């Protein structure tokens, strides 16, 4: 992509990277590793790969700007599952459970 952009326009002054997919929402304990690997390969490695080649060219030309975008999914907390009881963990020490 970078080589094609430079061939067409002569420079790469700015890049906008936006990659994101989501699997079917499921509890982590029930999700297969392949689903996790697929999401990470696209959402993280995809953006990293674009940046790698953009930065190589921008370093050579001496300037450029990159904006990386993510979804709101990384910023919004999902409600905890009702399947397992939850407890407040602030200040919790596991050794206190055993009467130590």
C-alpha positions in Angstrom: 0.0 0.0 0.0 2.7 2.5 0.9 4.7 1.8 -2.3 1.6 2.2 -4.4 0.7 5.5 -2.6 4.2 6.9 -3.1 4.2 5.8 -6.7 0.9 7.5 -7.3 1.4 10.7 -5.3 5.2 11.0 -4.7 4.9 11.2 -0.9 3.2 9.8 2.1 2.4 12.7 4.4 -0.4 11.2 6.4 -1.8 7.8 7.2 -5.0 6.7 9.0 -5.1 3.1 10.3 -8.4 1.6 11.3 -8.8 -2.2 11.6 -11.3 -3.9 13.8 -13.4 -7.0 13.9 -15.3 -8.6 16.7 -16.3 -12.2 17.4 -19.6 -13.3 18.7 -19.8 -12.2 22.3 -19.1 -15.1 24.5 -17.7 -15.7 27.9 -13.9 -16.0 27.8 -14.0 -19.4 29.3 -16.2 -20.6 26.4 -14.3 -18.9 23.6 -11.9 -20.9 21.4 -8.3 -19.7 21.1 -8.6 -19.5 17.3 -11.3 -16.7 17.7 -8.9 -14.8 20.0 -6.0 -15.2 17.6 -8.0 -14.0 14.6 -9.2 -10.9 16.4 -5.6 -10.0 17.6 -4.1 -10.7 14.1 -6.5 -8.2 12.5 -7.0 -5.6 15.3 -3.4 -5.4 16.5 -1.1 -6.9 14.0 -2.9 -5.4 11.1 -2.4 -1.8 12.4 1.1 -2.6 13.5 2.0 -3.9 10.0 0.6 -0.7 8.4 2.6 1.5 10.8 5.8 -0.4 10.2 5.9 0.4 6.5 4.4 3.9 6.8 7.1 4.7 9.4 9.9 3.4 7.3 8.9 5.6 4.4 8.2 8.7 6.6 11.6 8.3 8.3 13.2 8.3 4.9 11.3 11.4 3.7 11.9 13.1 7.0 8.2 13.8 8.0 4.7 12.4 8.2 1.8 11.8 10.6 -0.1 8.7 11.5 -3.4 8.4 13.2 -4.5 5.0 14.6 -8.2 4.5 15.4 -9.9 2.0 17.6 -13.5 1.1 18.2 -15.4 2.2 21.3 -15.3 -1.4 22.3 -11.9 -0.9 23.8 -13.2 2.1 25.9 -16.5 0.9 27.2 -16.7 -1.6 30.0 -19.0 -4.5 29.5 -21.3 -5.5 32.3 -19.9 -8.5 34.3 -21.4 -11.9 33.7 -24.2 -13.0 36.0 -23.1 -16.6 35.7 -20.5 -16.4 38.4 -20.8 -14.5 41.7 -18.6 -11.4 41.7 -17.1 -9.7 44.7 -15.3 -6.4 45.2 -11.6 -7.0 44.9 -10.3 -3.7 46.1 -8.2 -4.4 49.2 -9.0 -8.1 49.0 -6.2 -10.4 50.1 -6.6 -14.2 49.2 -4.7 -15.2 52.4 -7.5 -13.6 54.5 -10.0 -16.2 53.1 -8.1 -19.0 54.7 -7.9 -17.3 58.1 -4.2 -16.6 57.8 
